[in-house]
Amino acid sequence: MAQDDYFVIVYKLLKYLYDCLKRGVRPAAEILNAEYFGIIDDYWEYIIRNLYRDGYVEGVTLTRVHAKPDYPSMQPHFSITPKGIQYIQENSAFEKIRGYVKDIAAIIS
C-alpha cells in the first residue's frame, strides 16, 4: 500500500489526532498539512473535507475560497470525534494499514 493511499493518510491523521486527545495537547500545525504527508494540496483538502463531512473530525469550517466552494479550514479546536475513534478501532482495512505502518516504522528505525 502506498504512503499516499487515502486510507494510509486517514489512518495516520486520525491516529495522531487520537493520540493528541489522549495526551491533552493540541495537534501541531506543522503536521496538519499536505506537505507533511507528501501529497498535493487538493488531495489534502479532499481528505479533510470528507473526514469532516463523515463526522470523523470536528473543528473544520467549509468556506468559499476563489473557485473552491467547500475549502476546509481547520480551526484551533480541530480534533477527532468519538465516531473517528470508533472508525480507527473497528475498520478492518485499518488492520492492514496498521501492520503496514508498523513495518515502515521498523524499516526506518
C-alpha positions as CSV (number, residue, x, y, z in Angstrom):
1,M,0.0,0.0,0.0
2,A,1.4,3.4,-1.0
3,Q,2.3,6.1,1.5
4,D,-0.1,8.5,-0.3
5,D,-3.0,6.0,-0.3
6,Y,-6.2,7.6,1.1
7,F,-6.6,5.1,3.9
8,V,-3.0,5.3,4.9
9,I,-3.2,9.1,5.3
10,V,-6.6,8.9,7.0
11,Y,-5.3,6.3,9.5
12,K,-2.1,8.3,10.3
13,L,-4.1,11.5,10.7
14,L,-6.8,10.1,12.9
15,K,-4.3,8.1,15.0
16,Y,-2.3,11.3,15.5
17,L,-5.4,13.2,16.5
18,Y,-6.5,10.5,18.9
19,D,-3.0,10.4,20.5
20,C,-3.2,14.2,20.9
21,L,-6.6,14.0,22.5
22,K,-5.4,11.3,25.0
23,R,-2.3,13.4,25.9
24,G,-4.4,16.6,26.2
25,V,-2.4,18.6,23.6
26,R,-3.3,20.5,20.5
27,P,-2.3,18.9,17.2
28,A,0.8,20.6,15.8
29,A,0.2,22.9,12.8
30,E,3.4,21.6,11.1
31,I,1.8,18.1,10.9
32,L,-1.6,19.2,9.7
33,N,-0.8,19.9,6.1
34,A,-0.3,18.3,2.7
35,E,3.5,18.8,2.7
36,Y,3.9,16.7,5.9
37,F,2.1,13.8,4.3
38,G,3.8,14.2,0.9
39,I,0.6,14.9,-1.1
40,I,-0.8,17.8,-3.1
41,D,-3.0,20.5,-1.5
42,D,-6.1,19.5,-3.4
43,Y,-5.8,15.9,-2.2
44,W,-5.3,17.1,1.4
45,E,-8.3,19.4,1.2
46,Y,-10.4,16.4,-0.2
47,I,-9.3,14.3,2.8
48,I,-10.1,16.9,5.4
49,R,-13.4,17.9,3.8
50,N,-14.6,14.3,3.7
51,L,-13.4,13.4,7.2
52,Y,-15.4,16.4,8.4
53,R,-18.5,15.6,6.4
54,D,-18.4,12.0,7.5
55,G,-18.2,13.1,11.2
56,Y,-14.7,11.7,12.0
57,V,-13.2,15.1,12.8
58,E,-14.5,18.4,14.2
59,G,-13.2,21.9,14.1
60,V,-13.4,22.4,10.4
61,T,-15.1,25.3,8.6
62,L,-16.1,24.9,4.9
63,T,-15.9,28.2,3.1
64,R,-15.8,29.5,-0.4
65,V,-12.3,30.4,-1.5
66,H,-11.9,31.6,-5.1
67,A,-13.1,28.7,-7.3
68,K,-13.3,26.3,-4.4
69,P,-16.8,26.3,-2.9
70,D,-16.0,24.0,0.1
71,Y,-12.5,24.8,1.1
72,P,-11.8,23.2,4.5
73,S,-10.2,25.5,7.1
74,M,-9.0,23.8,10.3
75,Q,-9.8,25.7,13.5
76,P,-7.7,25.7,16.7
77,H,-10.0,23.1,18.2
78,F,-9.6,20.6,15.2
79,S,-9.8,17.1,16.7
80,I,-11.0,13.6,16.3
81,T,-14.6,12.8,17.2
82,P,-15.9,9.6,19.0
83,K,-17.0,8.4,15.6
84,G,-13.5,8.9,14.3
85,I,-12.1,6.9,17.3
86,Q,-14.5,4.1,16.6
87,Y,-13.6,4.2,12.9
88,I,-9.9,3.6,13.5
89,Q,-10.6,0.9,16.1
90,E,-13.2,-1.1,14.1
91,N,-12.3,-0.5,10.4
92,S,-10.9,-3.8,9.0
93,A,-9.0,-2.0,6.3
94,F,-7.0,-0.2,9.0
95,E,-5.8,-3.6,10.4
96,K,-3.8,-4.0,7.2
97,I,-2.6,-0.3,7.3
98,R,-1.7,-0.6,11.0
99,G,0.6,-3.5,10.1
100,Y,2.0,-1.7,7.1
101,V,2.7,1.5,9.1
102,K,4.5,-0.6,11.8
103,D,6.6,-2.3,9.1
104,I,7.6,1.0,7.7
105,A,8.5,2.3,11.1
106,A,10.7,-0.7,11.8
107,I,12.5,-0.3,8.5
108,I,13.1,3.4,9.1
109,S,14.4,3.0,12.6
